[in-house]
Structures are given as C-alpha cells and as structure tokens.
Amino acid sequence: MLIEGLSPVQALERRLANYLKPVPMETLLQQVGFAVKECSRAEFIPARFRDLAG
C-alpha cells in the first residue's frame, strides 16, 4: 500500500504534494471570451456564451 507506515499527516502531505489549485472563474471567462471573439461562425458558439461575442 502506498501509505503503509506513514502517519495520517504524512499520508495527506504526500497525497497533496502535487495538488493544483482550480483555475479562477475570471480566467475561465476570459479564455471563453477570447475563444468566442476568435470564432469564425456564430453557430459554433454555445448559446450561453453568445452574449460574449459583443
């Protein structure tokens, strides 16, 4: 077992050592906005993002 012989704290530290934080919502919306503006045909844009095409 991967955690055999480790304390609970050591096991948790090992498990979270390479944890990546989630991408902030602002960054996601900015990326979607870039994609919408670069899109060649409006029908390719999902309806919920069409207002970003501005």
PyMOL Python script that loads the backbone (N, CA, C, O; Angstrom):
from pymol import cmd

cmd.read_pdbstr("""\
ATOM      1  N   MET A   1       0.849  -1.188   0.000  1.00  0.00           N
ATOM      2  CA  MET A   1       0.000   0.000   0.000  1.00  0.00           C
ATOM      3  C   MET A   1       0.890   1.245   0.000  1.00  0.00           C
ATOM      4  O   MET A   1       1.953   1.243   0.622  1.00  0.00           O
ATOM      5  N   LEU A   2       0.477   2.288  -0.678  1.00  0.00           N
ATOM      6  CA  LEU A   2       1.298   3.484  -0.816  1.00  0.00           C
ATOM      7  C   LEU A   2       1.502   4.262   0.470  1.00  0.00           C
ATOM      8  O   LEU A   2       2.509   4.953   0.622  1.00  0.00           O
ATOM      9  N   ILE A   3       0.564   4.160   1.395  1.00  0.00           N
ATOM     10  CA  ILE A   3       0.671   4.954   2.623  1.00  0.00           C
ATOM     11  C   ILE A   3       1.064   4.113   3.833  1.00  0.00           C
ATOM     12  O   ILE A   3       1.066   4.606   4.961  1.00  0.00           O
ATOM     13  N   GLU A   4       1.392   2.864   3.601  1.00  0.00           N
ATOM     14  CA  GLU A   4       1.743   1.980   4.698  1.00  0.00           C
ATOM     15  C   GLU A   4       2.947   2.528   5.461  1.00  0.00           C
ATOM     16  O   GLU A   4       3.964   2.881   4.863  1.00  0.00           O
ATOM     17  N   GLY A   5       2.826   2.593   6.761  1.00  0.00           N
ATOM     18  CA  GLY A   5       3.917   3.042   7.607  1.00  0.00           C
ATOM     19  C   GLY A   5       3.986   4.558   7.766  1.00  0.00           C
ATOM     20  O   GLY A   5       4.860   5.059   8.474  1.00  0.00           O
ATOM     21  N   LEU A   6       3.087   5.295   7.124  1.00  0.00           N
ATOM     22  CA  LEU A   6       3.084   6.751   7.252  1.00  0.00           C
ATOM     23  C   LEU A   6       2.029   7.182   8.262  1.00  0.00           C
ATOM     24  O   LEU A   6       1.005   6.522   8.439  1.00  0.00           O
ATOM     25  N   SER A   7       2.303   8.300   8.916  1.00  0.00           N
ATOM     26  CA  SER A   7       1.286   8.867   9.794  1.00  0.00           C
ATOM     27  C   SER A   7       0.194   9.477   8.921  1.00  0.00           C
ATOM     28  O   SER A   7       0.417   9.723   7.735  1.00  0.00           O
ATOM     29  N   PRO A   8      -0.967   9.721   9.485  1.00  0.00           N
ATOM     30  CA  PRO A   8      -2.032  10.361   8.688  1.00  0.00           C
ATOM     31  C   PRO A   8      -1.591  11.691   8.078  1.00  0.00           C
ATOM     32  O   PRO A   8      -1.932  11.990   6.934  1.00  0.00           O
ATOM     33  N   VAL A   9      -0.844  12.480   8.824  1.00  0.00           N
ATOM     34  CA  VAL A   9      -0.369  13.767   8.307  1.00  0.00           C
ATOM     35  C   VAL A   9       0.603  13.553   7.154  1.00  0.00           C
ATOM     36  O   VAL A   9       0.518  14.248   6.141  1.00  0.00           O
ATOM     37  N   GLN A  10       1.517  12.612   7.290  1.00  0.00           N
ATOM     38  CA  GLN A  10       2.468  12.327   6.210  1.00  0.00           C
ATOM     39  C   GLN A  10       1.743  11.817   4.962  1.00  0.00           C
ATOM     40  O   GLN A  10       2.085  12.197   3.842  1.00  0.00           O
ATOM     41  N   ALA A  11       0.756  10.967   5.159  1.00  0.00           N
ATOM     42  CA  ALA A  11      -0.007  10.435   4.028  1.00  0.00           C
ATOM     43  C   ALA A  11      -0.743  11.559   3.304  1.00  0.00           C
ATOM     44  O   ALA A  11      -0.761  11.605   2.074  1.00  0.00           O
ATOM     45  N   LEU A  12      -1.344  12.457   4.065  1.00  0.00           N
ATOM     46  CA  LEU A  12      -2.053  13.583   3.478  1.00  0.00           C
ATOM     47  C   LEU A  12      -1.087  14.519   2.748  1.00  0.00           C
ATOM     48  O   LEU A  12      -1.382  14.986   1.648  1.00  0.00           O
ATOM     49  N   GLU A  13       0.062  14.791   3.361  1.00  0.00           N
ATOM     50  CA  GLU A  13       1.067  15.636   2.705  1.00  0.00           C
ATOM     51  C   GLU A  13       1.529  15.017   1.389  1.00  0.00           C
ATOM     52  O   GLU A  13       1.695  15.726   0.396  1.00  0.00           O
ATOM     53  N   ARG A  14       1.734  13.720   1.374  1.00  0.00           N
ATOM     54  CA  ARG A  14       2.156  13.042   0.152  1.00  0.00           C
ATOM     55  C   ARG A  14       1.081  13.145  -0.925  1.00  0.00           C
ATOM     56  O   ARG A  14       1.372  13.375  -2.099  1.00  0.00           O
ATOM     57  N   ARG A  15      -0.165  12.968  -0.498  1.00  0.00           N
ATOM     58  CA  ARG A  15      -1.277  12.997  -1.450  1.00  0.00           C
ATOM     59  C   ARG A  15      -1.470  14.384  -2.056  1.00  0.00           C
ATOM     60  O   ARG A  15      -1.829  14.502  -3.228  1.00  0.00           O
ATOM     61  N   LEU A  16      -1.238  15.426  -1.276  1.00  0.00           N
ATOM     62  CA  LEU A  16      -1.478  16.791  -1.736  1.00  0.00           C
ATOM     63  C   LEU A  16      -0.231  17.494  -2.261  1.00  0.00           C
ATOM     64  O   LEU A  16      -0.293  18.671  -2.616  1.00  0.00           O
ATOM     65  N   ALA A  17       0.880  16.805  -2.314  1.00  0.00           N
ATOM     66  CA  ALA A  17       2.139  17.425  -2.720  1.00  0.00           C
ATOM     67  C   ALA A  17       2.074  18.044  -4.110  1.00  0.00           C
ATOM     68  O   ALA A  17       2.681  19.089  -4.342  1.00  0.00           O
ATOM     69  N   ASN A  18       1.363  17.433  -5.025  1.00  0.00           N
ATOM     70  CA  ASN A  18       1.284  17.937  -6.396  1.00  0.00           C
ATOM     71  C   ASN A  18      -0.085  18.516  -6.737  1.00  0.00           C
ATOM     72  O   ASN A  18      -0.457  18.595  -7.908  1.00  0.00           O
ATOM     73  N   TYR A  19      -0.825  18.915  -5.722  1.00  0.00           N
ATOM     74  CA  TYR A  19      -2.168  19.459  -5.920  1.00  0.00           C
ATOM     75  C   TYR A  19      -2.096  20.763  -6.700  1.00  0.00           C
ATOM     76  O   TYR A  19      -1.278  21.633  -6.403  1.00  0.00           O
ATOM     77  N   LEU A  20      -2.954  20.887  -7.692  1.00  0.00           N
ATOM     78  CA  LEU A  20      -3.067  22.126  -8.456  1.00  0.00           C
ATOM     79  C   LEU A  20      -4.367  22.815  -8.075  1.00  0.00           C
ATOM     80  O   LEU A  20      -5.430  22.194  -8.067  1.00  0.00           O
ATOM     81  N   LYS A  21      -4.278  24.079  -7.766  1.00  0.00           N
ATOM     82  CA  LYS A  21      -5.480  24.835  -7.421  1.00  0.00           C
ATOM     83  C   LYS A  21      -6.374  24.954  -8.645  1.00  0.00           C
ATOM     84  O   LYS A  21      -5.887  24.956  -9.776  1.00  0.00           O
ATOM     85  N   PRO A  22      -7.689  25.054  -8.422  1.00  0.00           N
ATOM     86  CA  PRO A  22      -8.604  25.241  -9.552  1.00  0.00           C
ATOM     87  C   PRO A  22      -8.320  26.571 -10.244  1.00  0.00           C
ATOM     88  O   PRO A  22      -7.803  27.507  -9.635  1.00  0.00           O
ATOM     89  N   VAL A  23      -8.665  26.634 -11.514  1.00  0.00           N
ATOM     90  CA  VAL A  23      -8.486  27.865 -12.277  1.00  0.00           C
ATOM     91  C   VAL A  23      -9.543  28.865 -11.812  1.00  0.00           C
ATOM     92  O   VAL A  23     -10.719  28.516 -11.714  1.00  0.00           O
ATOM     93  N   PRO A  24      -9.139  30.104 -11.525  1.00  0.00           N
ATOM     94  CA  PRO A  24     -10.124  31.108 -11.100  1.00  0.00           C
ATOM     95  C   PRO A  24     -11.193  31.340 -12.183  1.00  0.00           C
ATOM     96  O   PRO A  24     -10.896  31.292 -13.376  1.00  0.00           O
ATOM     97  N   MET A  25     -12.421  31.589 -11.755  1.00  0.00           N
ATOM     98  CA  MET A  25     -13.527  31.803 -12.680  1.00  0.00           C
ATOM     99  C   MET A  25     -13.241  32.950 -13.647  1.00  0.00           C
ATOM    100  O   MET A  25     -13.615  32.878 -14.817  1.00  0.00           O
ATOM    101  N   GLU A  26     -12.588  33.996 -13.173  1.00  0.00           N
ATOM    102  CA  GLU A  26     -12.267  35.131 -14.046  1.00  0.00           C
ATOM    103  C   GLU A  26     -11.397  34.687 -15.222  1.00  0.00           C
ATOM    104  O   GLU A  26     -11.581  35.147 -16.349  1.00  0.00           O
ATOM    105  N   THR A  27     -10.457  33.797 -14.952  1.00  0.00           N
ATOM    106  CA  THR A  27      -9.567  33.293 -16.002  1.00  0.00           C
ATOM    107  C   THR A  27     -10.352  32.456 -17.002  1.00  0.00           C
ATOM    108  O   THR A  27     -10.153  32.585 -18.210  1.00  0.00           O
ATOM    109  N   LEU A  28     -11.234  31.608 -16.513  1.00  0.00           N
ATOM    110  CA  LEU A  28     -12.055  30.791 -17.406  1.00  0.00           C
ATOM    111  C   LEU A  28     -12.922  31.662 -18.308  1.00  0.00           C
ATOM    112  O   LEU A  28     -13.006  31.424 -19.513  1.00  0.00           O
ATOM    113  N   LEU A  29     -13.568  32.671 -17.724  1.00  0.00           N
ATOM    114  CA  LEU A  29     -14.422  33.549 -18.514  1.00  0.00           C
ATOM    115  C   LEU A  29     -13.621  34.340 -19.540  1.00  0.00           C
ATOM    116  O   LEU A  29     -14.090  34.572 -20.654  1.00  0.00           O
ATOM    117  N   GLN A  30     -12.430  34.747 -19.172  1.00  0.00           N
ATOM    118  CA  GLN A  30     -11.567  35.460 -20.116  1.00  0.00           C
ATOM    119  C   GLN A  30     -11.192  34.550 -21.283  1.00  0.00           C
ATOM    120  O   GLN A  30     -11.212  34.987 -22.434  1.00  0.00           O
ATOM    121  N   GLN A  31     -10.858  33.317 -21.009  1.00  0.00           N
ATOM    122  CA  GLN A  31     -10.499  32.367 -22.060  1.00  0.00           C
ATOM    123  C   GLN A  31     -11.694  32.084 -22.980  1.00  0.00           C
ATOM    124  O   GLN A  31     -11.536  31.998 -24.198  1.00  0.00           O
ATOM    125  N   VAL A  32     -12.873  31.941 -22.399  1.00  0.00           N
ATOM    126  CA  VAL A  32     -14.078  31.729 -23.206  1.00  0.00           C
ATOM    127  C   VAL A  32     -14.320  32.958 -24.078  1.00  0.00           C
ATOM    128  O   VAL A  32     -14.659  32.830 -25.255  1.00  0.00           O
ATOM    129  N   GLY A  33     -14.147  34.138 -23.510  1.00  0.00           N
ATOM    130  CA  GLY A  33     -14.318  35.372 -24.273  1.00  0.00           C
ATOM    131  C   GLY A  33     -13.374  35.440 -25.464  1.00  0.00           C
ATOM    132  O   GLY A  33     -13.787  35.826 -26.557  1.00  0.00           O
ATOM    133  N   PHE A  34     -12.118  35.070 -25.267  1.00  0.00           N
ATOM    134  CA  PHE A  34     -11.149  35.032 -26.374  1.00  0.00           C
ATOM    135  C   PHE A  34     -11.607  34.061 -27.451  1.00  0.00           C
ATOM    136  O   PHE A  34     -11.559  34.372 -28.641  1.00  0.00           O
ATOM    137  N   ALA A  35     -12.049  32.887 -27.029  1.00  0.00           N
ATOM    138  CA  ALA A  35     -12.485  31.869 -27.994  1.00  0.00           C
ATOM    139  C   ALA A  35     -13.694  32.347 -28.786  1.00  0.00           C
ATOM    140  O   ALA A  35     -13.766  32.136 -29.997  1.00  0.00           O
ATOM    141  N   VAL A  36     -14.635  32.985 -28.117  1.00  0.00           N
ATOM    142  CA  VAL A  36     -15.842  33.480 -28.786  1.00  0.00           C
ATOM    143  C   VAL A  36     -15.469  34.543 -29.815  1.00  0.00           C
ATOM    144  O   VAL A  36     -15.978  34.533 -30.936  1.00  0.00           O
ATOM    145  N   LYS A  37     -14.589  35.451 -29.436  1.00  0.00           N
ATOM    146  CA  LYS A  37     -14.192  36.526 -30.352  1.00  0.00           C
ATOM    147  C   LYS A  37     -13.418  36.003 -31.554  1.00  0.00           C
ATOM    148  O   LYS A  37     -13.471  36.604 -32.627  1.00  0.00           O
ATOM    149  N   GLU A  38     -12.707  34.905 -31.396  1.00  0.00           N
ATOM    150  CA  GLU A  38     -11.920  34.321 -32.479  1.00  0.00           C
ATOM    151  C   GLU A  38     -12.715  33.335 -33.332  1.00  0.00           C
ATOM    152  O   GLU A  38     -12.234  32.889 -34.374  1.00  0.00           O
ATOM    153  N   CYS A  39     -13.916  32.998 -32.902  1.00  0.00           N
ATOM    154  CA  CYS A  39     -14.712  32.001 -33.605  1.00  0.00           C
ATOM    155  C   CYS A  39     -15.126  32.504 -34.988  1.00  0.00           C
ATOM    156  O   CYS A  39     -15.533  33.655 -35.142  1.00  0.00           O
ATOM    157  N   SER A  40     -15.019  31.645 -35.976  1.00  0.00           N
ATOM    158  CA  SER A  40     -15.301  32.037 -37.358  1.00  0.00           C
ATOM    159  C   SER A  40     -16.786  32.019 -37.703  1.00  0.00           C
ATOM    160  O   SER A  40     -17.208  32.720 -38.622  1.00  0.00           O
ATOM    161  N   ARG A  41     -17.576  31.241 -36.995  1.00  0.00           N
ATOM    162  CA  ARG A  41     -19.015  31.135 -37.304  1.00  0.00           C
ATOM    163  C   ARG A  41     -19.805  31.127 -35.999  1.00  0.00           C
ATOM    164  O   ARG A  41     -19.523  30.345 -35.090  1.00  0.00           O
ATOM    165  N   ALA A  42     -20.787  32.000 -35.924  1.00  0.00           N
ATOM    166  CA  ALA A  42     -21.564  32.163 -34.688  1.00  0.00           C
ATOM    167  C   ALA A  42     -22.266  30.881 -34.258  1.00  0.00           C
ATOM    168  O   ALA A  42     -22.464  30.658 -33.063  1.00  0.00           O
ATOM    169  N   GLU A  43     -22.644  30.038 -35.212  1.00  0.00           N
ATOM    170  CA  GLU A  43     -23.363  28.811 -34.833  1.00  0.00           C
ATOM    171  C   GLU A  43     -22.473  27.823 -34.069  1.00  0.00           C
ATOM    172  O   GLU A  43     -22.978  26.877 -33.464  1.00  0.00           O
ATOM    173  N   PHE A  44     -21.162  28.037 -34.094  1.00  0.00           N
ATOM    174  CA  PHE A  44     -20.253  27.182 -33.331  1.00  0.00           C
ATOM    175  C   PHE A  44     -20.199  27.577 -31.858  1.00  0.00           C
ATOM    176  O   PHE A  44     -19.699  26.816 -31.029  1.00  0.00           O
ATOM    177  N   ILE A  45     -20.707  28.754 -31.532  1.00  0.00           N
ATOM    178  CA  ILE A  45     -20.652  29.258 -30.160  1.00  0.00           C
ATOM    179  C   ILE A  45     -21.876  28.751 -29.395  1.00  0.00           C
ATOM    180  O   ILE A  45     -23.004  28.967 -29.837  1.00  0.00           O
ATOM    181  N   PRO A  46     -21.677  28.086 -28.267  1.00  0.00           N
ATOM    182  CA  PRO A  46     -22.819  27.657 -27.466  1.00  0.00           C
ATOM    183  C   PRO A  46     -23.685  28.867 -27.074  1.00  0.00           C
ATOM    184  O   PRO A  46     -23.153  29.941 -26.793  1.00  0.00           O
ATOM    185  N   ALA A  47     -24.980  28.698 -27.055  1.00  0.00           N
ATOM    186  CA  ALA A  47     -25.922  29.794 -26.805  1.00  0.00           C
ATOM    187  C   ALA A  47     -25.583  30.572 -25.542  1.00  0.00           C
ATOM    188  O   ALA A  47     -25.711  31.796 -25.522  1.00  0.00           O
ATOM    189  N   ARG A  48     -25.159  29.896 -24.502  1.00  0.00           N
ATOM    190  CA  ARG A  48     -24.911  30.601 -23.237  1.00  0.00           C
ATOM    191  C   ARG A  48     -23.706  31.538 -23.287  1.00  0.00           C
ATOM    192  O   ARG A  48     -23.521  32.355 -22.385  1.00  0.00           O
ATOM    193  N   PHE A  49     -22.872  31.427 -24.349  1.00  0.00           N
ATOM    194  CA  PHE A  49     -21.701  32.293 -24.466  1.00  0.00           C
ATOM    195  C   PHE A  49     -21.837  33.331 -25.580  1.00  0.00           C
ATOM    196  O   PHE A  49     -20.937  34.149 -25.769  1.00  0.00           O
ATOM    197  N   ARG A  50     -22.929  33.309 -26.305  1.00  0.00           N
ATOM    198  CA  ARG A  50     -23.072  34.215 -27.446  1.00  0.00           C
ATOM    199  C   ARG A  50     -23.077  35.683 -27.058  1.00  0.00           C
ATOM    200  O   ARG A  50     -22.682  36.535 -27.854  1.00  0.00           O
ATOM    201  N   ASP A  51     -23.514  35.986 -25.854  1.00  0.00           N
ATOM    202  CA  ASP A  51     -23.506  37.385 -25.425  1.00  0.00           C
ATOM    203  C   ASP A  51     -22.083  37.920 -25.252  1.00  0.00           C
ATOM    204  O   ASP A  51     -21.893  39.134 -25.186  1.00  0.00           O
ATOM    205  N   LEU A  52     -21.095  37.049 -25.179  1.00  0.00           N
ATOM    206  CA  LEU A  52     -19.701  37.480 -25.060  1.00  0.00           C
ATOM    207  C   LEU A  52     -19.110  37.890 -26.416  1.00  0.00           C
ATOM    208  O   LEU A  52     -18.022  38.463 -26.470  1.00  0.00           O
ATOM    209  N   ALA A  53     -19.821  37.599 -27.502  1.00  0.00           N
ATOM    210  CA  ALA A  53     -19.310  37.895 -28.837  1.00  0.00           C
ATOM    211  C   ALA A  53     -19.278  39.396 -29.098  1.00  0.00           C
ATOM    212  O   ALA A  53     -18.466  39.883 -29.885  1.00  0.00           O
ATOM    213  N   GLY A  54     -20.170  40.121 -28.431  1.00  0.00           N
ATOM    214  CA  GLY A  54     -20.285  41.558 -28.496  1.00  0.00           C
ATOM    215  C   GLY A  54     -19.718  42.189 -29.650  1.00  0.00           C
ATOM    216  O   GLY A  54     -19.776  43.412 -29.777  1.00  0.00           O
TER     217      GLY A  54
END
""", "prot")
cmd.dss("prot")
cmd.show_as("cartoon", "prot")
cmd.util.cbc("prot")
cmd.orient("prot")
